[in-house]
Amino acid sequence: ESGLSRASRVELPGGVLSLAPGTRLRLDEPARRIVLESGRIFVSVSPASSRPWSVTAEGMTMTLALNSATEWTVEPGKQAVLCVTQGTVSPATAGKPAPPLETQTEWRWSAAEKTLVSESLSAEAKARIAAWTRPQAASGQGQLLVRDAQSESPVRLNVARYHVHVVLQAPVALVQI
């Protein structure tokens, strides 16, 4: 389980995995297999990868071709939603091979009814996926960030105006300004 308060990115051999907060999955790196139990992930497979990745959710398994990208959302016992944003994806439902899924489409898999329904990926869905999977900008060296009490957003302190003493001793960081 991710247990994070915001989305995180994990570099995989031949790809990138983004996890939404509260996501539960099993990752078998040598076999290049992800089993999504609940939550949301985004998997991007590099065109330079040596082999594809596979994802299983709610009884449906798919193989992501090289240079492909997909978002999976799972509600356990109900449905899995797959958004193919790039490349090709080849699913197999209940052991029956199916034709490759088209790019720029959203697929809904009902675990109870064993049905797969598709529609074009909406502009809103594309924007939502881009927003939560966008890499966070690095703060950079020598920058001190504090959380604004009103907006809860990080704010850079202009260190040239302050005398700052920092003590780092895991798991605590003491900052005196």
Long-range contacts (C-beta under 8 A, 24 or more apart in sequence): 2-39, 7-132, 7-133, 9-133, 9-135, 9-136, 12-53, 13-49, 13-50, 14-45, 14-46, 14-48, 14-49, 14-50, 14-51, 14-53, 14-66, 15-43, 15-44, 15-45, 15-46, 15-49, 15-53, 16-42, 16-43, 16-44, 16-46, 17-41, 17-42, 17-43, 18-42, 18-43, 18-132, 18-133, 20-132, 36-72, 36-74, 36-80, 37-74, 37-76, 38-74, 38-75, 38-76, 39-73, 39-74, 40-71, 40-72, 40-73, 40-74, 40-132, 41-71, 41-72, 42-69, 42-70, 42-71, 42-72, 42-129, 42-132, 42-133, 43-69, 43-70, 43-72, 44-68, 44-69, 44-86, 45-69, 45-87, 57-82, 57-109, 58-109, 58-111, 59-93, 59-94, 59-109, 59-111, 59-114, 60-91, 60-92, 60-93, 60-109, 60-116, 61-91, 61-92, 62-89, 62-90, 62-91, 62-92, 62-101, 63-89, 63-90, 63-91, 64-89, 65-89, 65-90, 65-100, 68-103, 71-129, 71-133, 77-111, 77-112, 78-110, 78-111, 78-112, 79-108, 79-109, 79-110, 79-111, 80-108, 80-109, 80-111, 81-106, 81-107, 81-108, 81-109, 82-106, 82-107, 82-108, 82-109, 83-107, 83-121, 83-125, 83-129, 84-121, 85-121, 85-126, 85-129, 91-116, 144-175
